[in-house]
Amino acid sequence: MAKKKDNPTDAELRRYARKLTEAEKQERFEQARAERRRQQILQERGLTGDEEGYPEEEQEQYEQGGQDQYYPGQEAREEDQRRREESRQQALNEIKRRAKEAMRKRLKQQAEKEAAEAGLRTGVAAAGEAAATGAAAGEAAAAGVAGTATGAVGGSAALPVIGTILAVILAIVLLIAFIILIFIIGCNADGFTGNATRATAKILSFVGVIPDNICEALSLEKGGGGGSGGFGGGGASRTFCTPSDNVRIANENGVPTSPTRSPELENLIDCITEQFLAQGFTAGQLGSVFTFENTNPSCNYNRGESDPSSDQYCGVCAHSQNSCHYGGRNGTNGAEAVDFGLGEVRNDALFNAITIAAESAACRPLVGYKEDEVTHYHISTTQCDADGGD
């Protein structure tokens, strides 16, 4: 009798497999799958195949819930995944909060800088009014210093020090008065002298040494006349206003007495910036952010008055009369519009991003008017009652 083979042939295996019913196949499949899951859990727990597979509690849940509904360790995994998601979301929210806080701080610093520059220009303009008075005061101070120096020869040791300090102050005053006098003479002269002085003034104003339009401020033809006198008076002949004029005009129009942004505009800028950053751009790509006027600060108080015959006229303004940059026709809280520069070279992607931000669900309720003006993007608040994009 032939010895039975230990290893069946492929043909024998196929015949045997055909004898298995579909139910037996499914049962063996489920057993094999369960064994694979068991081995996976053992590996995760650092157990070996010889140790107990499942804790009694997990085994009972496994048997009651069905193989396709629960497997050991599932709850722990889901809990761990949930905690990781919560941690990730908290980190993301913190990053957004810090970015928004940093942006608000940067914009606030820029606004303060703009206000300081505006105040500086207004203050220097007033220097023209005091030029003649400064010269007379300089002569009187010179006489006083001379007397002080004479008395100091026989006086105490402290007097020479005081005399030296006064002499330095006098020298500075006289130097300033002399420079202003040169500009007054040169700016009002004809021919080569006048042209050279005006060209020098433009160069110095460009590098930031002196204010813009200094020759216009010191013009003897355009600055005089009118009841208020000096450089600030003159009705139709006036080309700029003094600080006292600015306060008067601001009070007459019910606007702040210093250039500022309305709270609504601050919220609008914050919202546009946040939505702009959310599209993957950086704060630097917003470029310049202009709100109230810096070139002629008086325009922030007279709403851009353009009629030279008006007693509120203070020279040419950068924006049209009643522009939202001046608060519109009746605004009382400061600038209600912003111009985003978006870089020196136009980038359509940046302009499209501002449009998307302005039309977002978060910012749409804050936007009263928006316009792509090619060189910049103009947006005003809903508080402005007059806007044509300027």
C-alpha positions as MATLAB code, in Angstrom:
seq = 'MAKKKDNPTDAELRRYARKLTEAEKQERFEQARAERRRQQILQERGLTGDEEGYPEEEQEQYEQGGQDQYYPGQEAREEDQRRREESRQQALNEIKRRAKEAMRKRLKQQAEKEAAEAGLRTGVAAAGEAAATGAAAGEAAAAGVAGTATGAVGGSAALPVIGTILAVILAIVLLIAFIILIFIIGCNADGFTGNATRATAKILSFVGVIPDNICEALSLEKGGGGGSGGFGGGGASRTFCTPSDNVRIANENGVPTSPTRSPELENLIDCITEQFLAQGFTAGQLGSVFTFENTNPSCNYNRGESDPSSDQYCGVCAHSQNSCHYGGRNGTNGAEAVDFGLGEVRNDALFNAITIAAESAACRPLVGYKEDEVTHYHISTTQCDADGGD';
ca = [
       0.000    0.000    0.000;
       1.368    3.377   -1.059;
       2.310    5.867    1.708;
       0.073    8.979    1.908;
       1.811   12.134    0.873;
       2.493   14.733    3.566;
       2.137   17.632    1.134;
      -0.953   17.583   -1.097;
      -0.603   18.560   -4.702;
      -2.127   21.741   -6.168;
      -4.818   19.659   -7.829;
      -5.772   18.107   -4.522;
      -5.931   21.533   -2.858;
      -8.183   22.859   -5.577;
     -10.518   19.896   -5.232;
     -10.601   20.411   -1.478;
     -11.268   24.131   -1.807;
     -14.209   23.491   -4.101;
     -15.787   21.397   -1.418;
     -15.872   24.340    1.038;
     -19.141   26.176    1.165;
     -19.385   29.915    0.897;
     -20.244   30.090    4.594;
     -17.061   28.255    5.528;
     -14.986   30.570    3.364;
     -16.534   33.637    4.987;
     -15.996   32.207    8.469;
     -12.331   31.507    7.794;
     -11.901   34.945    6.296;
     -13.342   36.592    9.401;
     -11.148   34.485   11.660;
      -8.048   35.438    9.710;
      -8.959   39.133    9.835;
      -9.599   38.967   13.567;
      -6.239   37.318   14.095;
      -4.507   40.093   12.130;
      -6.194   42.730   14.307;
      -5.209   40.842   17.408;
      -1.573   40.755   16.294;
      -1.696   44.482   15.519;
      -2.973   45.309   19.003;
      -0.348   43.083   20.584;
       2.379   44.877   18.664;
       1.070   48.279   19.684;
       1.067   47.234   23.342;
       4.460   45.593   23.167;
       3.049   42.113   23.851;
       4.075   38.859   22.268;
       1.925   36.242   20.650;
       2.152   34.019   23.739;
       0.563   36.637   26.064;
      -3.107   37.353   26.525;
      -4.512   39.151   23.481;
      -7.312   41.420   24.728;
      -8.313   42.716   28.144;
     -11.623   41.240   29.269;
     -13.459   44.582   28.945;
     -12.266   45.175   25.365;
     -12.912   41.523   24.438;
     -16.492   41.805   25.692;
     -17.018   45.048   23.706;
     -15.479   43.416   20.689;
     -17.802   40.410   20.871;
     -20.932   42.494   21.579;
     -20.285   45.234   19.006;
     -19.357   42.980   16.102;
     -16.065   42.771   14.254;
     -16.908   45.575   11.846;
     -18.126   47.972   14.579;
     -15.319   47.890   17.164;
     -11.791   46.714   17.620;
      -9.625   46.874   20.771;
      -7.878   50.218   21.317;
     -10.187   52.112   18.954;
     -11.568   54.427   21.646;
      -8.075   55.301   22.890;
      -6.976   56.079   19.347;
      -9.996   58.267   18.660;
      -9.501   60.128   21.942;
      -5.827   60.700   21.146;
      -6.731   61.928   17.664;
      -9.360   64.276   19.098;
      -6.863   65.741   21.567;
      -4.307   66.282   18.822;
      -6.901   68.061   16.680;
      -7.886   70.297   19.598;
      -4.222   71.147   20.256;
      -3.652   71.931   16.586;
      -6.742   74.161   16.451;
      -5.714   75.988   19.628;
      -2.241   76.605   18.198;
      -3.750   77.881   14.939;
      -6.084   80.254   16.803;
      -3.170   81.576   18.863;
      -1.138   82.231   15.699;
      -4.060   84.118   14.162;
      -4.545   86.155   17.343;
      -0.883   87.124   17.520;
      -0.765   87.999   13.823;
      -3.841   90.202   14.167;
      -2.415   91.894   17.273;
       0.914   92.527   15.537;
      -0.842   93.944   12.476;
      -3.039   96.239   14.596;
       0.077   97.479   16.410;
       1.929   98.112   13.147;
      -0.985  100.004   11.644;
      -1.373  102.063   14.813;
       2.330  102.973   14.724;
       2.017  104.003   11.090;
      -1.009  106.165   11.903;
       0.902  107.843   14.735;
       3.815  108.437   12.393;
       1.529  109.991    9.776;
      -0.028  112.245   12.411;
       3.425  113.316   13.641;
       4.568  114.140   10.104;
       1.396  116.130    9.495;
       1.951  118.087   12.701;
       5.574  118.774   11.773;
       4.595  120.256    8.420;
       1.978  122.464   10.046;
       4.477  123.632   12.672;
       7.159  124.522   10.127;
       4.625  126.507    8.119;
       4.063  128.626   11.219;
       7.788  129.375   11.282;
       7.321  131.744    8.341;
       4.901  133.837   10.382;
       7.484  134.264   13.122;
      10.455  135.092   10.860;
      10.273  138.884   11.120;
       9.489  138.765   14.842;
      12.412  136.368   15.371;
      14.851  138.784   13.732;
      13.786  141.679   16.003;
      13.901  139.408   19.032;
      17.374  138.308   17.995;
      18.649  141.892   18.047;
      17.135  142.498   21.474;
      18.588  139.244   22.767;
      21.980  140.247   21.390;
      21.883  143.454   23.430;
      20.853  141.456   26.501;
      23.657  138.961   26.043;
      26.165  141.750   25.638;
      24.993  143.285   28.901;
      25.130  139.942   30.630;
      28.670  139.346   29.400;
      29.787  142.771   30.661;
      28.310  142.155   34.092;
      29.848  138.718   34.253;
      33.382  140.143   34.238;
      33.044  141.250   37.817;
      30.294  138.854   38.871;
      30.181  135.318   40.098;
      31.517  132.296   38.210;
      27.972  131.198   37.276;
      27.223  134.214   35.092;
      29.763  133.398   32.339;
      28.162  129.983   31.975;
      24.707  131.516   31.625;
      26.088  134.022   29.148;
      27.611  131.230   27.068;
      24.317  129.323   26.986;
      22.416  132.450   25.960;
      24.999  133.149   23.298;
      24.551  129.658   21.846;
      20.764  130.046   21.875;
      21.097  133.446   20.222;
      23.385  132.008   17.547;
      20.853  129.274   16.763;
      17.966  131.763   16.583;
      19.940  134.090   14.343;
      20.989  131.188   12.106;
      17.383  130.065   11.675;
      16.218  133.614   11.050;
      19.051  134.112    8.537;
      18.146  130.924    6.641;
      14.453  131.894    6.553;
      15.426  135.388    5.390;
      17.492  133.892    2.557;
      14.561  131.750    1.458;
      12.158  134.713    1.668;
      14.428  136.815   -0.538;
      15.336  133.989   -2.898;
      11.844  132.544   -3.297;
      10.432  135.962   -4.179;
      13.303  136.908   -6.514;
      13.240  136.663  -10.304;
      15.841  135.363  -12.699;
      18.717  133.094  -11.745;
      18.527  133.810   -7.982;
      14.844  132.938   -7.739;
      15.152  129.808   -9.880;
      18.209  128.597   -7.943;
      16.513  129.157   -4.573;
      13.339  127.371   -5.612;
      15.338  124.447   -7.046;
      17.342  124.196   -3.806;
      14.117  124.248   -1.780;
      12.693  121.382   -3.819;
      15.851  119.307   -3.302;
      15.916  119.956    0.447;
      12.211  119.151    0.774;
      12.719  115.937   -1.200;
      15.367  114.694    1.255;
      13.210  115.781    4.193;
      15.308  118.702    5.493;
      12.544  121.300    5.021;
       8.773  121.009    4.424;
       7.215  120.771    0.958;
       6.181  123.990   -0.863;
       8.298  126.175    1.418;
       8.574  128.860   -1.293;
       4.796  129.032   -1.592;
       4.549  129.466    2.167;
       7.104  132.279    2.116;
       5.690  134.002   -0.968;
       5.154  137.722   -0.327;
       2.648  137.905   -3.180;
       0.416  135.004   -2.042;
       0.828  134.993    1.729;
      -0.252  138.478    2.778;
      -3.504  140.434    2.933;
      -6.729  139.854    4.774;
      -7.906  140.538    8.263;
      -5.828  137.916   10.071;
      -2.556  139.200    8.617;
       0.785  137.432    8.306;
       1.116  134.271    6.272;
      -2.166  132.761    7.450;
      -4.689  135.461    6.454;
      -5.955  136.755    3.195;
      -9.134  135.037    2.020;
      -8.688  134.337   -1.689;
      -4.942  135.086   -1.656;
      -4.133  132.586    1.132;
      -2.331  129.394    0.077;
      -2.029  127.743    3.497;
      -3.401  128.091    7.038;
      -1.703  128.569   10.395;
      -2.266  126.213   13.352;
      -4.731  128.706   14.848;
      -6.593  128.796   11.520;
      -6.731  124.992   11.531;
      -8.275  124.876   15.005;
     -10.874  127.476   14.047;
     -11.803  125.691   10.818;
     -11.933  122.289   12.517;
     -14.320  123.622   15.156;
     -16.487  125.245   12.492;
     -16.789  121.915   10.658;
     -17.135  119.783   13.790;
     -14.102  117.593   13.022;
     -11.104  116.542   15.187;
      -8.404  119.202   15.580;
      -5.665  116.736   14.621;
      -5.544  114.307   11.668;
      -7.070  110.994   12.721;
      -8.949  107.898   11.533;
     -12.492  107.114   12.573;
     -13.082  103.929   14.652;
     -15.086  102.506   11.737;
     -12.121  102.984    9.414;
      -9.786  101.281   11.896;
     -12.124   98.247   11.990;
     -12.356   98.215    8.187;
      -8.561   98.264    7.760;
      -8.156   95.468   10.313;
     -10.769   93.315    8.546;
      -9.330   93.851    5.033;
      -5.835   93.110    6.329;
      -6.934   89.895    8.049;
      -8.783   88.634    4.957;
      -5.830   89.632    2.753;
      -3.397   87.629    4.912;
      -5.784   84.664    4.944;
      -5.289   84.367    1.172;
      -1.580   83.668    1.644;
      -0.207   87.188    1.141;
       1.971   89.153    3.572;
       1.342   92.466    5.323;
       4.217   94.033    3.409;
       2.399   93.369    0.119;
      -0.344   95.796    1.172;
       2.172   98.556    0.461;
       1.393  102.093    1.637;
      -1.766  102.616    3.685;
      -2.987  106.241    3.337;
      -6.057  107.578    5.126;
      -6.064  111.300    6.086;
      -4.021  113.818    4.066;
      -0.351  114.470    4.832;
       0.640  116.853    2.025;
      -1.633  119.690    3.172;
      -2.876  118.791    6.685;
      -5.289  121.743    6.714;
      -7.458  119.884    4.188;
      -8.391  117.441    6.954;
     -10.118  120.326    8.768;
     -11.834  122.197    5.885;
     -13.048  118.989    4.121;
     -10.836  119.816    1.135;
     -12.334  123.279    0.508;
     -11.557  124.154   -3.141;
     -13.027  127.666   -3.398;
     -10.199  130.233   -3.047;
     -12.728  132.884   -2.013;
     -13.795  130.879    1.066;
     -12.456  131.895    4.470;
     -11.734  128.189    5.021;
      -9.569  127.834    1.904;
      -6.037  126.674    2.786;
      -4.514  125.848   -0.590;
      -4.732  122.914   -2.972;
      -5.732  119.531   -1.495;
      -4.763  116.035   -2.623;
      -8.382  114.789   -2.744;
     -11.617  116.275   -4.010;
     -13.809  118.419   -1.769;
     -15.848  116.370    0.769;
     -13.773  113.275    0.025;
     -14.204  110.397    2.451;
     -10.516  110.917    3.282;
     -11.760  114.142    4.941;
     -14.784  112.455    6.550;
     -17.221  113.175    3.713;
     -19.774  115.985    3.864;
     -20.847  115.586    7.473;
     -18.410  113.174    9.166;
     -17.154  114.159   12.609;
     -14.751  111.326   13.517;
     -11.886  111.828   11.058;
     -10.933  109.995    7.863;
     -13.442  107.448    6.544;
     -11.422  106.088    3.574;
      -8.175  104.207    2.962;
      -5.924  103.811   -0.096;
      -3.872  100.602   -0.265;
      -0.761  101.187   -2.416;
      -0.064   97.463   -3.090;
       3.512   98.123   -4.224;
       5.150  100.437   -6.742;
       4.465   98.078   -9.682;
       0.880   96.970  -10.250;
       0.218   93.315   -9.450;
      -3.268   92.193  -10.504;
      -3.195   89.311   -8.016;
      -2.881   91.776   -5.117;
      -5.724   93.967   -6.390;
      -7.934   90.886   -6.851;
      -7.094   89.795   -3.299;
      -8.286   93.176   -1.930;
     -11.537   92.808   -3.895;
     -12.076   89.325   -2.442;
     -11.349   90.630    1.058;
     -13.766   93.556    0.677;
     -16.516   91.227   -0.573;
     -15.989   88.623    2.149;
     -18.763   87.935    4.632;
     -16.668   89.480    7.428;
     -15.824   92.775    5.688;
     -18.822   93.376    3.397;
     -20.932   95.024    6.157;
     -18.084   97.522    6.812;
     -17.486   98.572    3.175;
     -19.462  101.522    1.846;
     -17.590  101.976   -1.443;
     -14.611  100.329   -3.147;
     -12.753  100.997   -6.389;
      -9.646   99.715   -8.143;
      -7.993  102.991   -9.168;
      -5.122  101.312  -11.067;
      -2.338  102.899   -8.984;
      -4.017  102.028   -5.669;
      -7.174  100.480   -4.209;
      -9.662  102.863   -2.569;
     -12.163  101.700    0.091;
     -14.422  103.809    2.318;
     -16.654  102.970    5.277;
     -20.433  102.878    5.364;
     -20.295  105.996    7.572;
     -19.134  108.214    4.679;
     -22.005  110.082    3.016;
     -20.138  111.110   -0.143;
     -17.703  109.033   -2.158;
     -16.769  108.960   -5.800;
     -13.552  107.074   -5.284;
     -11.285  110.042   -4.450;
];
